[in-house]
Amino acid sequence: MAINAVLFDFSGTLFRLEQDSTWLTDVRDDSGSALDLEAQTELMRRMTAPVGQVVELDEEYQYAWHNRDLDPALHRKVYLEVLRASGVHRLEQAEALYQRLITPGEWTPYPDTEAALKAVATSGRKVGVLSNIAFDIRPAFTQRGWAAHVAEFVLSFEVGAVKPQPEIFRAAIERLGVRAEETLMVGDSEEADGGARLLGCAFALVDPLPTAERPDALLGALREHGVF
């Protein structure tokens, strides 16, 4: 069946959180030393991992972790704990890093994000952005003039369900007014985004590489599924 709608994940698919050189300048490890590149990379991975628990958590924080994308308060609570457990012990530093995480303007789009959104929308197909997230990502699109290409934003904290639960995919499909069989889900997580296949959607997996290392994976996924 022809594809008439495309759902895109946000983090690791359309955008990626990539720190500049100033973000971690003042952050020190337990020995008081600045974080090396490996430690910085791991810290960013923990802040943006789509699935899987990234640090050991007690029962209180375990609950917050499992529900982080449904409640902004729980999201803030558990990510401050993740940062603390990752060596960011000064609360003001953890707060500053967390604010970057939840500020859409701090996220970097992949090189072909605009082209992919525009290609789908101008072909007459519908575009949805479907994300497990606890903050509003719409500004990342509006400030670049891309929101006009997106018919629906389906965000877990607004819908009350998270991928791979079928409810969130069903909500997206119903909002777009299409059938699952004519919908393509594009995402970076086989576990989370791949859940769309249970409803009958097609699925394309992209690698959440640094943006400079992934120039055209979105366009490639669309071509492979006959979108253009």
Helices and strands as residue ranges (DSSP letters): E 5-8, E 15-17, H 37-48, H 59-66, H 72-85, H 91-101, G 104-106, E 107-109, H 113-122, E 126-131, H 138-142, G 147-149, E 152-155, H 156-159, H 166-176, G 180-182, E 183-187, G 193-199, E 202-205, G 211-213, H 217-224
